Amino acid sequence: MPPAIYFFSGLVFAGFGLVGWRIARRFGWKGLIIFLISWGLWGFTLDHAGSSLFSSSRLMVLEAGAAAGIADFLVYASCMAAVLLAIRVIGSLFRTDPLARTPKPVPIQ
């Protein structure tokens, strides 16, 4: 593959990593888990559709069966988790961030 494709992929992961970071700051660990599952499903769907659409070119070939799909899902989810870990190390903790969710005050009755 040409080197430009790896550069573009890195930009896509970084851009969506910032979206995931914002979701994690707003919704905490539950939002982070939902984002990672959604990202993995999106990646699996993208690869599966691309593999079937361009099967004649043999650019990307996915094996039949569940193992290849699960592996593809896990690759997308774990790569995004690594991006989010790097952003968290460079940035700040989710709960201490000024944009984090603040508890709602309990009304006095």
Secondary structure by P-SEA (a helix, b strand, c coil): ccaaaaaaaaaaaaaaaaaaaaaaaaccaaaaaaaaaaaaaaaaaaaaaaaaaacccccccccccaaaaaaaaaaaaaaaaaaaaaaaaaccccccccccccccccccc
